[in-house]
Amino acid sequence: MNIVAGISNEDQDMFDYATVSHGLYIGGRWQPSSEGRMIEVVDPSTEAVIASVPDATLADAASAVDAAAKAAAGWRETSPRKRSEILRRCFELMTERAEILAALISLENGKALRDARSEVAYAAEFFRWNAEEAVRISGEFGLAPSGANRIIVDYQPIGICVLITPWNFPAAMATRKIAPALAAGCTVILKPASETPLTAYALAALYEEAGVPPGVVNVLTTSTPGPVTAAMLADQRVRKLSFTGSTGVGRMLLAEAAKHVISCSMELGGNAPFIVFDDADLEASLDGAMVAKMRNAGEACTAANRLYVQAGIHDAFADGLRKRMAALHVGPGTHSETECGPMITRKAVDKMNRLVEDAVARGAKALCGGAIAEGKGYFYPPTVLRDVSPDAVMAHEEIFGPVAPIMRFDSEAEVISKANDTEYGLAAYIYTRDLARGMRVASKIEAGMIALNRGLMSDPAAPFGGVKQSGLGREGGQKHGVAEFMEAKYIAVTI
């Protein structure tokens, strides 16, 4: 089945999509669901069904854990250099296949090709970065304060890991977890979102080609994620859960993991403030706002959710953002000219509409957009709202779409208070020419990540994660990412 329109036959042959899109990947083998059930994959640009993937059962989940357990000892004992070389090969293959992977992401996710290409490059970097980290995992050696013994700390793989990823970055959210887990010596079971499973299966084929042994990476899709995940977490061989998704689901998974005392990493929701002070460079702040708000059409946990603009620059900023947002080309993700693709589902479009109607009812003014687009596809136009009330629902709820609410502020103390008035604490953005003020405000904002005079902060070399209800732990960074998949073992030695 040709599911990537516009891609050359030669590129299509790089992956056997007919196989990849119709099989669970367990123990290095492609297989159907044990009950023969399937999940339809829909192109959000057209609402057409483009493929079907297996709907995994509890029995399939058990098979995946068995496969991961069977491969665990061999991968754990594989030398760091060998693991590093395999991860590096994953990076090289992803880079070589970047165009076809981007087209596949655009097709099943709807994101603009330019964003999909950026995602593939970002996703591949996790393999390159962690290939380098794999050979730098070291222990500790010291003398006990009493002088009675030596203290040795050895870092060992935590064990079998269950990885759950969302639909908005189907490649990057997977590699951000898989790469450090493999670098640490762990085996994994990936459960990608059922809306965007094709990328995960395509990448599984690529990992195999790169030399990842059977059972080290397993991939399964399911329409019943709760029971399937609970069954895997109940298996005493599973020792780690890494989840990226909503705070609500994260809370439920933490409760489930607590029953079995399983280590958890949680990258959850966001409500990022984007703060522009009067002295900011107007054009630079608008450039940053377009990236922070419209990367992936706003469907990102780090997306600017509340734009606080100081009174002196407010009107010029609002008008500048209106012009830029109104000029964006909206269309199918696979079209090269598209700058803003569709939302992932009709439910997401309805949410945008509900949030905008609520804000307008509370006094906000739509400068552009603000109404559901007619026709096929889950489209919502880029929208700018000004004079948004702090009581508006969108000021407290993650928007996850191309809607930019602008709110005016007067003083530094005021905006810090407003920025922190949320249960979330993932990301924040600050624009000012005064570096001292920028650093001062950054230190007072309750967020795990701050972008100062930048609209993009994500980097495999930096620790990614939030505070408060935005999560637990960090992904990426120097040692942070790999450390999430390791346990410290202390050995007291008398010499």
C-alpha positions in Angstrom: 0.0 0.0 0.0 1.4 3.4 -1.0 0.7 5.6 2.0 3.2 8.4 1.1 1.9 10.3 -1.9 4.5 12.3 -3.8 7.5 10.3 -2.6 9.6 8.5 -5.2 9.4 4.7 -5.6 13.1 4.5 -4.6 12.4 6.3 -1.3 9.3 4.2 -0.7 11.4 1.1 -1.0 13.5 2.2 2.0 10.8 0.9 4.3 8.3 -1.9 3.6 5.3 0.2 4.7 2.8 -2.6 4.0 4.6 -4.7 6.6 5.5 -2.0 9.0 2.0 -0.5 9.2 0.3 -3.8 9.7 2.4 -5.5 12.4 3.3 -5.2 16.1 7.1 -5.2 16.5 7.9 -7.7 19.2 11.1 -9.6 19.7 12.4 -8.4 16.3 9.4 -9.8 14.5 6.3 -8.2 12.8 3.1 -9.8 14.0 -0.6 -9.2 14.1 -2.7 -8.6 17.2 -3.5 -11.8 19.0 -7.2 -11.1 18.5 -6.8 -9.7 14.9 -8.1 -6.3 15.9 -7.0 -3.2 14.0 -6.8 0.6 14.5 -7.5 3.0 11.6 -5.0 5.8 11.0 -6.6 9.0 9.7 -5.0 11.8 7.7 -6.1 14.9 9.6 -5.8 17.0 6.4 -8.4 15.0 4.6 -10.2 12.9 7.2 -9.4 9.9 5.0 -8.2 6.5 6.5 -4.7 6.0 5.2 -3.7 2.8 7.0 -4.5 0.3 9.8 -2.3 -1.0 12.5 -2.8 -3.8 15.0 -4.7 -3.2 18.2 -2.6 -4.9 20.9 -4.2 -6.9 23.6 -3.0 -7.9 27.1 -1.5 -11.0 25.7 0.5 -8.9 23.2 1.7 -6.7 26.0 2.9 -9.8 27.9 4.7 -11.0 24.8 6.5 -7.6 24.5 7.6 -7.8 28.1 8.8 -11.4 27.5 10.8 -10.2 24.5 12.3 -7.3 26.4 13.3 -9.6 29.2 14.9 -12.2 26.9 17.0 -9.5 25.3 17.9 -7.7 28.5 21.0 -9.6 29.6 22.6 -9.5 26.2 22.1 -5.8 25.7 23.1 -5.0 29.3 26.4 -6.8 28.7 27.0 -5.3 25.3 30.0 -3.0 25.5 29.3 0.7 25.7 31.3 1.2 22.5 29.2 -1.3 20.6 26.0 0.3 21.9 27.4 3.7 20.9 28.1 2.6 17.4 24.6 1.2 17.0 23.1 4.5 18.2 25.3 6.4 15.9 24.1 4.3 13.0 20.5 5.0 14.0 21.3 8.7 13.7 23.0 8.2 10.3 20.0 6.3 8.9 17.5 8.8 10.2 19.5 11.6 8.5 19.7 9.6 5.2 15.9 8.9 5.3 14.9 12.4 6.6 12.7 13.3 3.7 10.6 10.2 3.6 10.3 10.2 7.4 9.2 13.9 7.3 6.6 13.0 4.6 5.2 10.2 6.8 5.0 12.5 9.8 3.2 15.1 7.8 0.8 12.5 6.4 -0.3 11.0 9.7 0.1 14.0 12.0 -0.8 16.8 9.6 2.1 19.0 10.5 3.6 21.2 7.9 6.5 19.6 6.0 8.9 22.3 7.2 8.1 21.4 10.8 8.2 17.7 10.1 11.7 18.1 8.6 12.8 20.0 11.7 11.4 17.2 13.9 13.3 14.5 12.1 16.5 16.4 12.4 15.8 17.0 16.1 14.8 13.4 16.7 17.9 12.0 15.0 20.1 14.2 17.2 19.0 12.2 20.3 20.8 9.2 18.8 24.0 11.1 18.0 24.0 12.8 21.5 23.4 9.5 23.4 25.8 7.6 21.2 28.4 10.0 22.8 26.9 9.6 26.3 26.9 5.8 26.1 30.7 5.7 26.4 30.9 8.3 29.2 28.8 6.5 31.9 31.2 6.4 34.9 31.0 5.5 38.6 32.4 7.1 41.7 35.2 6.2 44.1 35.9 7.8 47.4 36.9 7.3 51.1 34.2 7.1 53.8 34.4 10.0 56.3 35.3 7.5 59.0 38.2 6.2 57.0 37.0 2.6 57.6 36.2 1.8 54.0 36.1 2.9 50.4 32.9 4.0 48.8 32.3 2.7 45.3 29.2 3.8 43.3 28.4 1.9 40.2 25.6 3.0 37.8 23.7 0.1 36.2 20.8 -0.2 33.8 17.4 0.2 35.6 15.8 -2.7 33.6 12.9 -3.0 31.3 11.3 0.3 30.4 7.8 1.1 29.2 7.8 4.3 27.1 4.6 6.1 26.3 4.7 8.9 23.7 2.2 11.4 22.3 1.0 12.1 18.8 2.4 15.7 18.4 6.0 14.7 17.9 5.8 11.0 16.8 9.6 10.7 16.0 11.2 13.1 18.5 9.2 12.0 21.6 10.2 8.4 20.9 13.9 8.9 20.2 14.2 11.2 23.2 13.3 8.2 25.4 14.7 5.3 23.4 18.2 6.7 22.8 19.2 7.3 26.4 17.5 4.0 27.5 19.6 2.1 25.0 22.7 4.0 25.9 22.2 3.0 29.5 21.8 -0.7 28.6 18.0 -1.0 29.0 15.5 -2.8 26.8 12.3 -1.0 26.0 8.6 -1.3 25.0 7.3 1.7 23.2 3.6 2.5 23.1 3.1 5.3 20.6 -0.1 7.3 20.2 -2.7 5.5 18.2 -3.3 8.6 16.1 0.3 8.6 14.8 1.7 5.0 14.9 3.2 4.8 11.4 6.3 6.8 12.3 7.1 4.6 15.3 6.8 1.4 13.2 8.9 2.9 10.4 11.6 3.8 12.9 11.5 0.3 14.4 12.5 -1.0 11.0 15.3 1.5 10.9 16.6 0.5 14.3 16.7 -3.1 13.2 18.7 -2.1 10.1 21.1 -0.1 12.3 21.9 -3.3 14.3 19.6 -3.0 17.4 19.2 -6.7 18.5 15.7 -8.4 18.5 13.8 -7.6 21.7 15.8 -4.5 22.7 13.1 -2.2 21.2 9.5 -3.4 21.0 6.6 -1.4 19.6 2.9 -1.9 20.1 -0.2 0.1 19.5 -3.5 -0.3 21.3 -6.9 1.3 21.6 -7.0 0.4 25.3 -3.9 2.0 26.7 -5.0 2.0 30.3 -5.4 -1.8 30.7 -2.4 -2.6 28.5 -0.1 -0.2 30.3 -1.4 -1.4 33.7 -0.7 -5.0 32.7 2.9 -4.2 31.8 3.5 -2.2 34.9 2.2 -5.1 37.0 4.9 -7.3 35.6 7.7 -7.3 38.2 10.3 -7.3 35.4 9.3 -3.8 34.4 11.2 -1.2 36.4 10.7 2.1 34.6 7.9 4.2 33.1 8.6 7.2 31.0 5.6 9.1 29.8 5.0 12.3 27.8 1.4 13.5 27.6 -1.2 15.4 29.5 -1.0 16.1 33.3 -4.4 14.3 33.8 -3.2 11.0 32.3 0.2 11.4 34.0 -1.5 11.5 37.4 -3.3 8.3 36.6 -0.1 6.6 35.4 1.7 7.7 38.6 -1.0 6.2 40.7 -0.7 2.9 38.7 3.1 2.9 38.9 2.9 3.5 42.7 1.2 0.2 43.2 4.4 -1.5 42.1 7.0 1.1 43.2 8.1 1.7 39.6 10.5 4.6 38.8 8.7 7.3 36.8 9.7 10.1 34.5 6.9 12.4 33.5 6.9 15.2 30.9 3.4 16.6 31.3 1.3 19.7 30.3 2.4 23.3 30.0 1.0 26.8 30.1 4.0 28.8 29.0 4.1 32.6 29.5 5.7 34.6 26.7 6.8 37.9 28.3 7.7 41.0 26.2 9.1 44.0 28.0 8.9 47.6 26.6 12.7 47.6 25.8 12.5 44.4 23.8 13.5 44.4 20.1 10.1 44.4 18.5 11.0 42.4 15.4 13.0 39.9 17.3 10.2 39.4 19.8 7.7 38.8 17.0 10.1 36.3 15.3 10.4 34.5 18.7 6.6 34.6 19.2 6.0 33.0 15.8 8.3 30.1 16.7 7.2 29.7 20.3 3.5 29.9 19.3 3.3 28.3 15.9 5.9 25.5 15.9 3.9 22.5 15.0 0.8 24.8 14.6 0.9 25.4 18.4 0.5 21.7 19.2 3.4 21.5 21.6 3.7 21.4 25.3 6.3 24.2 25.2 4.1 26.4 23.0 3.6 30.0 24.2 0.2 29.9 25.8 -0.1 33.3 27.4 1.5 36.3 25.7 2.1 39.1 28.3 3.2 42.3 26.6 4.1 45.5 28.5 1.9 48.5 27.9 4.4 50.6 26.0 5.0 48.0 23.2 1.7 46.3 23.4 -0.2 47.8 20.5 2.8 47.5 18.1 3.4 43.9 19.1 -0.3 43.0 18.7 -0.5 44.5 15.3 2.7 42.9 14.2 1.6 39.5 15.4 -1.7 39.9 13.6 0.0 40.6 10.3 2.3 37.6 10.6 -0.4 35.1 11.8 -2.9 36.3 9.1 -0.3 35.8 6.4 0.4 32.1 7.2 -0.6 29.6 4.5 -3.0 27.0 6.0 -3.3 23.7 4.2 -2.5 20.0 4.2 0.8 19.1 6.0 2.2 17.3 3.0 2.0 20.4 0.7 5.3 22.2 0.5 3.8 25.7 0.8 1.8 24.9 4.0 2.9 26.8 7.1 0.1 25.8 9.4 -1.4 22.3 9.0 -4.6 20.8 10.6 -5.2 19.9 14.2 -4.9 16.2 15.0 -8.7 15.5 15.5 -12.1 17.1 15.2 -12.2 17.2 19.0 -9.1 19.4 19.0 -10.8 21.9 16.6 -13.8 22.0 18.8 -11.6 22.7 21.8 -10.1 25.7 20.0 -13.5 27.0 19.1 -14.7 26.6 22.7 -11.7 28.5 24.1 -11.9 31.4 21.7 -15.7 31.8 22.2 -15.1 31.9 25.9 -12.4 34.5 25.6 -14.5 36.7 23.3 -17.5 36.4 25.6 -15.2 37.8 28.4 -14.2 40.8 26.4 -11.4 39.7 24.1 -11.1 41.0 20.5 -10.2 38.7 17.6 -7.6 40.5 15.5 -7.5 37.6 13.0 -9.0 34.1 12.7 -11.3 33.0 15.4 -13.8 30.8 13.5 -13.7 27.1 12.5 -12.7 26.6 8.9 -15.2 25.0 6.5 -14.6 21.9 4.5 -12.7 18.6 4.9 -9.9 18.3 7.4 -9.4 19.4 11.0 -8.4 23.0 10.4 -8.5 26.0 12.7 -7.1 29.3 11.4 -4.2 31.1 13.1 -5.8 33.4 15.6 -4.7 36.4 17.6 -6.8 37.7 20.5 -6.1 40.9 22.4 -7.5 42.1 25.7 -7.9 38.5 27.0 -9.2 38.4 30.5 -7.2 36.6 33.1 -10.4 34.8 33.9 -10.6 33.3 30.4 -10.4 29.5 30.3 -7.5 29.7 27.8 -5.4 31.6 30.4 -5.5 28.5 32.7 -5.9 25.6 30.2 -3.3 24.4 27.7 -4.5 25.6 24.3 -2.5 23.2 22.1 -3.3 25.0 18.8 -2.7 28.2 16.7 -4.4 30.6 19.1 -2.3 33.5 20.6 -4.0 35.3 23.5 -2.3 38.7 24.3 -2.6 40.3 27.7 -1.2 43.7 28.8 0.9 44.2 31.8 2.6 47.3 33.4 5.3 46.2 35.9 7.9 43.5 36.3 6.4 42.3 39.6 3.0 42.1 38.1 4.0 40.0 35.2 6.0 37.6 37.4 3.0 37.1 39.5 0.7 36.5 36.5 3.2 34.2 34.8 3.4 32.0 38.0 -0.4 31.9 38.5 -0.7 28.4 37.0 -0.4 24.8 38.2 2.0 24.2 35.3 5.7 25.0 35.1 7.3 23.6 32.0 8.5 26.5 29.8 8.6 30.3 29.7 9.9 32.9 27.3 11.3 36.4 28.1 12.2 39.2 25.7 14.2 42.3 27.0 17.4 44.1 26.0 18.3 44.4 29.7 20.2 41.1 30.4 20.2 41.8 34.1 16.4 42.0 34.2 16.1 39.0 31.9 18.2 36.9 34.3 16.4 38.3 37.3 12.9 37.5 35.9 14.1 34.1 34.7 15.2 33.2 38.3 11.7 34.1 39.6 9.6 32.3 37.0 8.5 28.9 38.2 9.4 26.8 35.1 11.9 24.1 34.3 13.0 25.8 31.1 13.4 29.4 30.2 14.2 30.9 26.8 15.7 34.4 27.1 15.4 36.3 23.8 14.8 33.0 22.0 11.7 31.4 20.7 13.1 27.9 20.7 14.7 26.1 23.7 14.6 22.3 22.9 18.1 20.8 22.5 19.2 17.2 23.1 22.2 18.6 25.0 20.0 20.4 27.5 17.8 18.9 30.3 14.1 19.0 29.2 11.4 19.0 31.8 9.2 21.0 34.1 8.2 21.7 37.7 4.9 21.7 39.6 2.2 19.8 37.6 4.4 19.8 34.5 6.3 16.7 35.4 9.1 14.8 37.1 12.6 14.2 36.0 14.5 15.4 32.9 15.2 14.1 29.4 18.4 15.0 27.5 21.3 17.0 28.8 24.7 16.1 30.1 24.0 12.9 32.0 20.4 13.8 32.9 18.8 11.8 30.2 20.8 8.6 30.7 20.6 8.9 34.5 16.8 8.5 34.3 17.4 5.0 33.0 20.1 3.9 35.6 20.3 2.9 39.2 23.1 3.8 41.6 24.6 0.7 43.4 26.7 1.5 46.4 29.5 -1.0 47.4 31.4 -0.6 50.7 34.9 -2.0 50.4 37.4 -2.5 53.1 41.0 -2.3 51.7 
